[in-house]
Each structure stands twice: as C-alpha cells, then as structure tokens.
Amino acid sequence: MHRTFVAFQAETPDDSTWDEDGTLTTPGGFAIAEIVREAMIARGVECTSVCQQGFYGWSYDVTINGASFVFVIQDVDPWLITLDPRASFLKKLRGYKSDEETKTALSMLYDILNSNPHFNELKWFTREEYEQGSTEGTNRPVG
C-alpha cells in the first residue's frame, strides 16, 4: 500500500501574495516546491518547471525510470504534497503498473523531506485515509 499524500510543517517564509482587497493572488508553497524539485534533480530525476496549480498550490511533473508522476504542493495547513502516478492510455491497456517506480519516488521524497531541517512533523497517508479526514498518518510512505 502506497501512501502518496504527505502532510508536514514547513519553516519557510510565506511566499503567498494578496491583492489590496485581501484576495489571494498567488498561493504559497512555491519555495517548498522548488526545494523538493531541486533535490530531486540533484538525485538525477527529470523534472519539469514548477507551475501554479489553480488557486491552491504548485505542481511539476517527474519522470523516474520512464514512469511519470505529478507532484502537487498545497497550502492546506499543514502543507500537503501529493504524488499522482501517470500512465498513458496505451500503457494502462497493456496492464502497466508503476509500483516499483512509485516506491522509488516515495522513498526519494521521504529522504528529501527528512533530510531538510525546514520540514518536520511528516505524516503519510493513502488517498483514502486523507480524504476520510484521518489525522494519524504513519511515519513511512510504503508498507
């Protein structure tokens, strides 16, 4: 079972912006997305540039051993990173599973977040656990 949702605290400056009416114009989390992305690139992973994901966060695509993932960083207090495996329609028809690559991506994210002193109180969830409002989580992404 893969826990592809990780909630955490981050000791980074607030980089969200607001207009004069108090409306959010740019969500926070860009710096967090860049920190994680740069650490992945340093580990030899192919990553796209960070792009704003609607009004709530930031995302970028990652490719590991030919498998594609979307990482999304959201400011939902605590911060949330989700990892969403992507496969083309043809790959899905052929029964492609990205289990090993997902484990690799999660292990890498685990190492990056745990090795950076700005990130703490990590809790890993499955999609179902998170969407059902669980607050417990686990301390590991796989298992």
C-alpha positions in Angstrom: 0.0 0.0 0.0 1.5 3.3 -1.1 0.9 6.5 1.0 1.1 9.1 -1.7 -0.1 12.0 0.5 2.3 13.6 2.9 1.3 16.3 5.4 4.0 18.3 7.1 5.0 21.5 8.7 7.5 23.8 7.0 9.6 26.5 8.4 9.9 28.6 5.3 8.8 32.2 4.6 5.2 32.7 3.5 5.5 33.3 -0.3 1.8 33.8 -1.0 0.6 37.1 -2.3 -2.6 39.0 -1.8 -4.2 41.9 -3.6 -5.3 45.2 -1.9 -8.8 43.6 -1.3 -7.3 40.7 0.6 -7.8 38.2 -2.1 -5.2 35.6 -2.6 -3.5 36.1 -6.0 -0.6 33.6 -5.7 -0.7 30.6 -3.4 2.1 29.9 -1.0 4.4 26.9 -1.5 6.5 27.9 -4.5 9.7 27.9 -2.4 8.8 24.4 -1.0 8.1 23.1 -4.5 11.5 24.4 -5.7 13.4 23.0 -2.7 11.9 19.5 -3.4 12.3 19.7 -7.1 15.9 20.8 -6.9 16.7 18.0 -4.5 15.2 15.5 -7.0 17.1 17.0 -9.9 20.3 16.6 -7.8 19.4 12.9 -7.5 19.3 12.6 -11.3 15.5 12.8 -11.7 13.9 14.6 -14.7 11.6 17.3 -13.5 9.6 20.0 -15.4 9.4 23.6 -14.1 7.1 24.4 -11.2 3.8 25.7 -12.4 0.9 27.3 -10.4 -1.8 24.7 -9.8 -5.0 26.7 -9.8 -5.5 28.9 -6.7 -4.3 26.4 -4.2 -0.7 25.3 -4.9 2.1 24.4 -7.3 2.9 21.3 -9.4 5.6 19.8 -11.6 6.0 16.6 -13.5 8.6 14.0 -12.6 9.9 11.1 -14.7 11.6 8.1 -12.9 12.8 5.1 -15.0 10.3 6.0 -17.7 7.3 6.4 -15.2 5.6 9.8 -14.9 4.3 11.4 -11.8 2.7 14.7 -10.9 3.8 16.3 -7.6 1.4 18.8 -6.2 2.2 21.1 -3.2 -0.8 22.6 -1.4 -1.0 25.1 1.4 -3.8 23.5 3.4 -2.2 23.8 6.9 -0.3 21.6 7.3 1.3 21.6 3.9 0.4 18.7 1.7 2.4 17.1 -1.1 0.6 14.5 -3.3 2.2 12.2 -5.8 0.0 11.0 -8.6 1.3 8.3 -10.9 0.5 9.0 -14.6 0.4 6.4 -17.4 -0.7 6.8 -21.0 -3.9 5.2 -22.1 -1.9 2.6 -24.1 0.2 1.7 -21.1 -2.9 1.2 -19.0 -4.4 -1.0 -21.7 -1.3 -3.2 -21.5 -1.7 -3.5 -17.8 1.3 -1.3 -16.9 1.8 -0.8 -13.1 4.2 1.7 -11.7 4.6 0.1 -8.3 8.4 0.0 -8.3 8.8 3.5 -9.7 6.2 4.7 -7.2 8.2 3.2 -4.3 11.3 4.9 -5.7 9.6 8.3 -6.0 8.2 8.0 -2.4 11.5 6.8 -1.0 13.2 9.8 -2.6 10.6 12.2 -1.3 10.8 10.7 2.1 14.6 11.2 2.1 14.4 14.8 0.8 11.8 15.9 3.4 13.5 14.1 6.3 17.0 15.4 5.4 15.9 19.1 5.3 15.7 20.8 8.7 12.9 23.1 7.4 10.4 20.2 7.2 9.0 18.4 10.2 6.0 16.5 11.6 5.7 14.4 8.5 2.6 12.2 8.3 2.0 9.9 5.3 -1.5 8.9 4.1 -3.2 6.9 1.4 -5.6 8.9 -0.7 -8.5 7.2 1.1 -7.1 7.9 4.6 -6.5 11.6 3.8 -9.9 12.1 2.1 -11.7 10.5 5.0 -10.1 13.0 7.3 -7.6 10.8 9.1 -5.1 12.8 11.2 -3.0 9.9 12.4 -1.0 9.0 9.3 2.2 7.0 9.5 5.9 7.9 9.6 6.7 5.9 6.3 5.2 6.2 2.8 5.3 2.5 2.0 4.2 -0.5 4.0 
